[in-house]
Amino acid sequence: MRAEQADNRTKTYILAGQPVEAPRLPAGLHLVATPIGNLRDITLRALEVLAAADLIACEDTRVSRKLLDHYGIKTPLTPYHEHNAADARPKLLARLASGEAVALISDAGTPLISDPGYKFAREARDAGHAVTALPGASASLAALASSGLPTDRFMFEGFLPAKQGQRKTRIAELVHIPATLILFESGPRLAAALADLAEGLGPREAAICRELTKLHEEVRRGDLAALAQAYAEGAETRGEIVIVIAPPGEEKALDENEVDALLRGALDRGSVKDAVSEVASATGRPRREIYRRALALTGADDDGAAS
């Protein structure tokens, strides 16, 4: 039996200045998308669920409180984020087991995307609790729609590694993916990430989508090299940023000198094994061929010893 509310409060939210009573909410976990900037980008169903829930788990209670206060929602908040998830998750599962309705939200957008919510959702489902997703705002999809780039096939990559060597290795793995790429990036790392993307992916068309749905929304378009230069020279990087990159086009085969240049760069960053893997992935050429080129460049024999 569902736990009764201790205060028997009427569950309401405020819409257009008027209180609206929220309908009773079934027990279970409710995954609620919230605005990525403009507070009006929330669905009526989301307001009903947030108002009717017994508890809302969120990344940062201070951020989420602004949304709830805007709509007059009094539901209690509890933090759930990557730093406390292991401790908080059993407590939330216990609330579900007692028959309560728990809503899960992120600071902005759709929960479970680049946050630890998927572990909670998975364990809740494994425990037999109903898990319901409420669609709504998504920074990745808003950026894709704003970019002007192909939308028929796309891949969400999330954040690239912060360290340059690891970032370049990951970019090399993305070269031949036949889809528009969607990435998140922080302002301080944007120029460096774009420079590595330009080097690794070539002159692809891209869009930098910043502060979507907010007052200072900006979508800057161009090829990766031009965008890298613009942000290296001081273009604005404050706020939330999404990078959208066009899929690969028809690419000419690289000649031996170009393959060797890629190998030299990769060898400067790591071992022969890692360099061969990176360049084979980037060029689509057989690993054995790339391995022979690497041995020739390093002056090593087949056993890896320098000659």
C-alpha positions in Angstrom: 0.0 0.0 0.0 1.3 3.4 -0.9 2.6 5.5 2.0 0.2 8.3 3.0 1.4 11.9 3.0 2.1 12.9 6.6 0.7 16.4 6.0 -2.1 15.5 3.6 -1.2 18.5 1.6 -3.1 19.4 -1.6 -0.7 18.8 -4.5 -0.8 21.8 -6.8 1.2 23.8 -9.2 0.8 27.4 -10.5 0.0 28.0 -14.1 -0.8 31.4 -15.5 -1.1 32.7 -12.0 -3.7 30.2 -11.0 -3.3 27.1 -8.7 -4.0 23.8 -10.5 -4.5 20.6 -8.6 -2.3 17.7 -9.8 -3.9 14.3 -10.3 -2.8 11.4 -8.1 0.4 9.9 -9.4 1.0 6.1 -9.6 3.8 4.7 -7.5 7.1 4.2 -9.3 10.0 6.1 -10.8 9.1 8.9 -13.1 11.9 10.3 -15.3 11.0 13.9 -16.0 12.6 16.2 -18.7 13.1 19.8 -17.5 13.9 23.0 -19.4 17.5 23.5 -20.6 17.1 27.3 -20.1 13.8 28.9 -20.8 11.5 27.8 -17.9 8.5 27.9 -20.1 9.9 24.8 -22.0 8.2 22.4 -19.7 5.2 20.2 -20.4 2.0 20.2 -18.5 2.4 16.5 -17.7 5.9 17.3 -16.2 4.3 19.9 -13.9 1.6 17.4 -12.8 4.2 14.7 -12.0 6.6 17.1 -10.2 3.7 18.5 -8.1 2.2 15.1 -7.3 5.4 13.1 -6.6 6.3 12.2 -3.0 9.9 13.1 -3.6 12.1 14.6 -6.4 15.6 13.4 -6.8 17.8 16.0 -8.6 21.4 16.9 -9.3 21.5 20.2 -7.4 18.7 21.2 -5.1 19.5 24.9 -5.6 19.1 24.7 -9.4 15.9 22.6 -9.2 14.4 24.8 -6.5 14.3 27.7 -9.0 12.2 25.7 -11.4 9.8 24.5 -8.6 9.5 27.9 -7.1 8.6 29.3 -10.5 5.6 27.0 -10.7 4.7 27.0 -7.0 5.6 23.3 -6.5 6.3 22.3 -2.9 7.5 18.7 -3.4 10.6 17.8 -1.3 13.9 17.6 -3.1 16.8 15.3 -2.4 20.2 15.4 -4.1 21.2 12.5 -6.5 24.4 13.0 -8.5 27.6 11.3 -9.4 29.3 12.0 -6.1 26.5 10.6 -3.8 24.8 8.1 -6.1 26.1 5.0 -4.5 24.8 6.1 -1.1 21.6 7.8 -2.2 20.4 5.1 -4.6 19.5 2.4 -1.9 17.5 5.0 0.0 15.6 6.0 -3.1 14.9 2.4 -3.9 13.6 1.9 -0.4 11.2 4.8 -1.0 9.9 3.1 -4.1 9.6 -0.2 -2.2 7.4 1.5 0.3 4.9 2.5 -2.5 6.0 6.1 -3.1 6.2 8.0 -6.4 9.7 9.4 -7.0 10.5 11.8 -9.8 14.1 12.0 -11.1 15.3 15.2 -12.9 18.6 16.6 -14.0 19.8 20.2 -13.7 18.5 20.7 -17.3 17.1 18.5 -20.1 16.4 14.8 -20.2 17.7 12.8 -17.2 19.9 9.8 -17.8 21.8 11.6 -20.6 25.4 12.1 -19.4 24.4 11.6 -15.7 24.2 8.7 -13.3 20.4 8.4 -13.4 20.5 5.3 -15.7 21.8 3.2 -12.8 18.9 4.2 -10.6 16.4 3.5 -13.5 18.0 0.1 -14.2 18.0 -1.0 -10.5 14.4 0.3 -10.1 13.2 -1.7 -13.0 15.2 -4.8 -11.9 13.4 -4.5 -8.5 10.1 -4.6 -10.2 9.1 -1.0 -9.9 7.4 0.9 -12.7 9.7 3.2 -14.6 8.0 5.9 -16.7 9.8 8.5 -19.0 8.3 11.9 -19.7 9.7 13.3 -22.9 10.7 17.0 -23.1 13.6 19.3 -23.5 16.9 17.9 -24.7 20.0 20.0 -25.5 21.4 17.5 -27.9 18.3 17.3 -30.0 17.7 21.1 -29.9 21.3 21.6 -31.1 20.8 19.1 -33.9 17.7 20.8 -35.1 19.4 24.2 -35.0 22.6 23.2 -36.7 21.3 22.8 -40.3 23.2 19.6 -40.5 21.8 16.1 -41.6 19.3 14.7 -39.1 18.5 11.4 -40.7 21.3 9.6 -38.7 23.2 11.0 -35.7 25.3 9.8 -32.8 25.5 11.3 -29.4 29.1 11.2 -28.1 28.8 13.2 -24.9 32.0 14.8 -23.6 35.4 14.0 -25.2 38.3 13.1 -22.9 39.9 16.2 -21.2 43.5 15.0 -21.8 44.7 15.8 -25.3 46.2 12.4 -26.1 43.1 10.5 -25.1 40.9 13.0 -26.9 42.8 12.6 -30.2 42.6 8.8 -29.8 38.9 9.0 -29.4 38.5 11.4 -32.3 40.3 9.0 -34.5 37.7 6.4 -33.6 35.0 8.7 -34.7 36.4 9.4 -38.2 34.4 6.9 -40.2 31.1 6.9 -38.3 28.5 7.6 -41.0 26.4 10.0 -38.9 26.2 13.6 -37.7 28.1 13.8 -34.4 26.7 15.5 -31.3 29.1 16.4 -28.5 29.1 18.4 -25.2 32.0 20.6 -24.3 33.0 23.1 -21.6 33.9 26.6 -22.5 37.5 26.5 -21.2 38.2 23.4 -23.3 36.3 24.4 -26.5 39.1 25.9 -28.5 41.5 23.0 -27.9 38.8 20.4 -28.6 37.9 22.1 -31.9 41.5 22.2 -32.9 41.9 18.5 -32.3 38.6 17.8 -34.1 39.7 19.8 -37.1 43.0 17.9 -37.2 41.4 14.5 -36.8 38.2 14.9 -38.8 39.3 17.3 -41.5 37.3 20.3 -43.0 33.8 19.2 -42.0 31.0 21.6 -41.5 30.0 22.1 -37.9 27.9 24.2 -35.6 28.6 25.5 -32.1 25.3 25.8 -30.2 25.6 27.9 -27.0 23.1 28.8 -24.4 20.2 27.3 -26.3 16.7 28.7 -25.4 18.3 31.3 -23.2 18.6 35.1 -23.6 22.1 34.9 -25.2 21.4 31.9 -27.5 24.0 31.6 -30.2 24.5 29.2 -33.1 27.9 29.7 -34.9 28.4 27.7 -38.1 31.5 27.0 -40.2 34.1 24.3 -40.9 36.0 22.9 -37.9 39.2 24.7 -38.7 37.5 28.1 -39.0 35.6 27.5 -35.8 38.7 26.4 -33.9 40.4 29.6 -35.0 37.4 31.8 -33.9 37.4 30.3 -30.4 41.2 30.4 -30.1 40.9 34.2 -30.9 38.4 34.8 -28.1 34.9 34.1 -29.3 32.5 33.8 -26.4 32.5 30.5 -24.6 30.4 31.1 -21.5 27.4 28.9 -20.9 26.3 25.4 -22.0 27.8 24.3 -25.3 26.9 21.6 -27.8 29.1 20.8 -30.9 27.3 19.3 -33.9 29.6 18.0 -36.7 28.6 16.9 -40.2 29.1 13.2 -41.2 32.1 12.2 -43.4 31.7 12.8 -47.1 33.4 11.1 -49.9 37.0 11.0 -48.9 40.0 10.6 -51.2 42.5 7.9 -50.3 45.5 9.1 -48.4 48.9 8.7 -50.1 51.9 7.2 -48.3 53.3 10.5 -47.2 49.9 11.5 -45.6 49.7 8.1 -43.8 53.3 8.6 -42.5 52.5 12.1 -41.3 49.5 10.7 -39.3 51.8 7.9 -37.9 54.5 10.3 -36.8 52.0 12.4 -34.9 50.5 9.3 -33.3 53.9 7.9 -32.4 54.8 11.1 -30.7 51.8 10.6 -28.4 52.2 6.9 -27.6 53.5 3.5 -28.2 53.7 1.7 -31.6 50.7 -0.4 -30.7 48.6 2.6 -29.8 49.7 4.6 -32.9 48.9 1.7 -35.2 45.5 1.3 -33.7 44.8 5.0 -34.0 45.9 5.4 -37.6 44.3 2.2 -38.8 41.0 3.4 -37.4 41.4 6.9 -38.9 42.3 5.7 -42.4 40.5 2.4 -42.7 43.6 0.8 -43.9 44.7 -2.7 -42.7 46.5 -2.8 -39.4 49.2 -5.0 -40.8 50.0 -2.4 -43.5 50.1 0.4 -40.9 52.3 -1.7 -38.6 54.8 -2.1 -41.4 54.9 1.6 -41.9 55.3 2.2 -38.2 58.3 -0.2 -38.1 59.9 1.6 -41.0 59.5 5.0 -39.4 60.8 3.9 -36.0 63.6 1.7 -37.4 62.4 -1.3 -35.3 62.3 -4.9 -36.4 59.3 -7.2 -36.2 60.1 -7.9 -32.5 60.0 -4.2 -31.7 63.8 -3.8 -31.3 65.5 -0.8 -32.8 67.8 -1.7 -35.7 
